[in-house]
Amino acid sequence: MHPDNRFRVEDRAVLLDFIAAHPFVAIAASAGGRPFVAQSPVVIRDLDGEIALDFHLSRGNVLTPHLTQGFRAVALATGLDAYISPDWYESADQVPTWNYQSVEAEGSVAPLNDEELVALLDDLSAQEEARLLPKTPWTRDKMKAGKFESMLRGIQGGRLFVERLERTFKLSQNKGEADRLGAAKGLGDHPIAELMRSV
């Protein structure tokens, strides 16, 4: 996360809402002495007050064999981003930068059992199909008998127990109002410009 505290948000509910809105995350881990990154959609779980992110990986993913022993990882959810030209600032002698939204969730990862993996897949499809309403939601009941179970053998589920949750919303809060609004104007109708105007 960016070290400037002006870009940080501490409200846990806001952070979890951001992950829910941007559930396709990058999972970074050092396993077996090597750094790895995998991408997966997540479902947020509240397990008696403990927050977890459930995900799944292909059996062929380089991180999958390490799930059985467990490992520590960071899941990164990203939102809007935009290049900021120094030409847009009112002040002189500025440098280019990038504004962006992201949330990091760090913790230990453990494998899901078969029942938990099926529940994850059902919840994940329900979560994403809800975004497509009024379309009639897809469910696995539409699949031929045995097909879902066959495909299930190709993936492994994991659960990241969230111990640290941090967010960076870098929206030029470190600039004066004239510079921030000038950069927002320079971005035109880019969606991050509206966020910059509202901070």
C-alpha positions in Angstrom: 0.0 0.0 0.0 1.1 3.6 -0.6 2.9 5.0 2.5 1.1 8.3 2.4 -1.6 8.2 5.0 -3.7 10.7 3.1 -4.6 7.9 0.6 -5.6 5.4 3.3 -9.1 4.3 4.5 -9.4 2.4 7.7 -13.2 1.6 7.7 -13.3 -2.2 7.5 -16.8 -2.2 6.0 -15.7 0.1 3.2 -12.8 -2.1 2.5 -14.9 -5.2 2.3 -17.5 -3.5 0.1 -14.6 -2.6 -2.3 -13.5 -6.2 -2.5 -17.1 -7.3 -3.1 -17.4 -4.8 -5.9 -14.0 -5.9 -7.4 -13.9 -9.6 -6.6 -11.4 -10.7 -9.2 -8.1 -10.4 -7.3 -4.5 -11.1 -7.7 -3.1 -13.5 -5.1 0.6 -13.1 -4.4 2.6 -15.6 -2.3 6.0 -17.0 -1.7 5.7 -20.8 -1.7 8.5 -23.3 -1.9 11.0 -20.4 -2.0 9.6 -18.8 -5.1 7.2 -15.8 -5.6 4.0 -16.6 -7.4 0.9 -14.7 -8.5 -2.4 -16.2 -9.4 -5.8 -14.6 -10.2 -9.1 -15.7 -9.0 -12.6 -14.4 -8.1 -13.3 -14.4 -4.4 -16.3 -14.7 -2.1 -16.1 -12.9 1.3 -16.9 -15.1 4.3 -17.8 -13.9 7.8 -16.8 -16.9 10.0 -18.0 -16.0 13.4 -16.4 -12.5 13.2 -13.3 -13.7 11.3 -13.2 -12.5 7.7 -12.0 -14.8 5.0 -11.7 -14.8 1.2 -12.6 -18.0 -0.5 -11.2 -18.7 -4.0 -10.4 -21.5 -6.4 -7.4 -22.3 -8.7 -6.9 -24.7 -11.5 -5.2 -27.9 -10.5 -2.5 -26.9 -13.0 -1.8 -23.5 -11.3 1.7 -23.2 -9.8 0.2 -22.3 -6.3 -2.2 -25.2 -6.1 0.2 -27.9 -4.9 1.1 -25.6 -2.0 -2.5 -25.3 -0.8 -2.3 -28.6 1.1 0.6 -27.3 3.4 -0.8 -23.7 3.4 1.1 -20.5 2.9 0.8 -16.8 3.6 -0.5 -14.5 0.8 -1.7 -11.1 -0.1 -4.9 -10.7 -2.2 -5.0 -7.4 -4.2 -8.3 -6.1 -5.4 -8.0 -3.2 -7.9 -10.4 -0.6 -9.1 -10.1 2.5 -11.3 -6.7 3.9 -12.3 -5.5 6.8 -14.4 -2.3 8.4 -15.5 -2.0 12.1 -14.3 0.0 14.5 -16.6 1.8 17.3 -14.8 0.5 19.6 -17.6 -2.9 19.5 -15.9 -1.7 21.0 -12.6 -1.9 24.7 -11.8 1.5 24.5 -10.0 4.7 24.4 -11.9 7.5 21.8 -11.5 5.3 18.8 -11.0 6.0 15.2 -12.2 3.7 12.5 -13.7 1.9 10.2 -11.4 -0.8 7.6 -11.3 -4.1 7.7 -9.4 -5.7 4.4 -8.4 -7.9 2.4 -6.1 -6.8 -0.8 -4.4 -7.3 -3.0 -1.3 -4.9 -5.5 0.1 -5.9 -8.4 2.2 -3.1 -10.4 3.9 -3.3 -13.6 5.8 -2.7 -17.4 5.9 -4.2 -19.6 3.3 -5.6 -23.1 3.8 -7.3 -25.5 1.4 -11.1 -25.9 1.2 -12.6 -29.3 1.5 -14.9 -30.7 -1.2 -18.1 -29.5 0.5 -16.7 -26.0 1.0 -15.5 -25.8 -2.6 -19.0 -26.7 -4.0 -20.5 -24.0 -1.7 -17.9 -21.5 -3.0 -18.8 -22.2 -6.6 -22.5 -22.0 -5.9 -22.1 -18.7 -4.0 -19.7 -17.3 -6.6 -22.0 -17.9 -9.5 -25.0 -16.5 -7.5 -22.9 -13.4 -6.5 -21.9 -12.7 -10.1 -25.3 -13.7 -11.7 -27.0 -11.1 -9.4 -25.0 -8.4 -11.2 -26.7 -9.5 -14.5 -30.3 -9.0 -13.3 -32.9 -9.0 -14.7 -31.4 -11.9 -16.5 -32.6 -15.3 -15.1 -29.6 -16.5 -12.9 -27.6 -19.4 -14.1 -27.2 -22.3 -11.7 -25.4 -25.6 -12.1 -28.8 -27.3 -12.3 -28.7 -26.4 -16.0 -25.7 -28.8 -16.5 -26.0 -32.4 -17.6 -25.9 -34.9 -14.8 -22.3 -35.6 -13.7 -20.7 -32.8 -15.7 -20.3 -30.4 -12.7 -18.7 -33.2 -10.6 -16.4 -34.0 -13.5 -15.2 -30.4 -13.9 -14.8 -30.1 -10.1 -11.9 -32.4 -10.3 -9.9 -29.8 -12.2 -9.9 -27.2 -9.5 -8.9 -26.7 -5.8 -10.4 -24.3 -3.4 -8.5 -22.1 -0.9 -9.4 -19.8 2.0 -7.4 -16.7 2.9 -8.0 -15.8 6.6 -7.7 -12.0 6.6 -5.3 -10.7 9.2 -4.5 -7.3 7.6 -6.8 -5.2 5.4 -5.7 -1.9 3.9 -6.9 0.3 1.2 -5.2 3.0 -1.0 -7.4 5.5 -2.8 -4.8 7.8 -4.4 -6.9 10.6 -5.8 -4.5 13.5 -5.6 -5.3 14.2 -1.9 -1.7 15.3 -1.5 -2.2 18.2 -3.9 -3.8 21.5 -3.4 -7.4 21.9 -4.5 -6.5 23.8 -7.7 -4.0 21.1 -8.8 -6.3 18.3 -7.9 -9.3 19.8 -9.8 -7.0 20.7 -12.7 -5.9 17.1 -12.9 -9.6 16.0 -12.7 -10.5 18.4 -15.5 -7.6 17.0 -17.6 -9.0 13.5 -17.2 -12.2 14.6 -18.9 -15.0 12.0 -18.4 -12.7 9.3 -17.0 -14.6 7.9 -14.0 -11.7 8.5 -11.5 -12.1 12.2 -12.2 -15.4 12.3 -10.4 -13.8 10.7 -7.4 -11.0 13.2 -7.4 -13.5 16.1 -7.4 -15.3 14.6 -4.4 -12.3 14.1 -2.0 
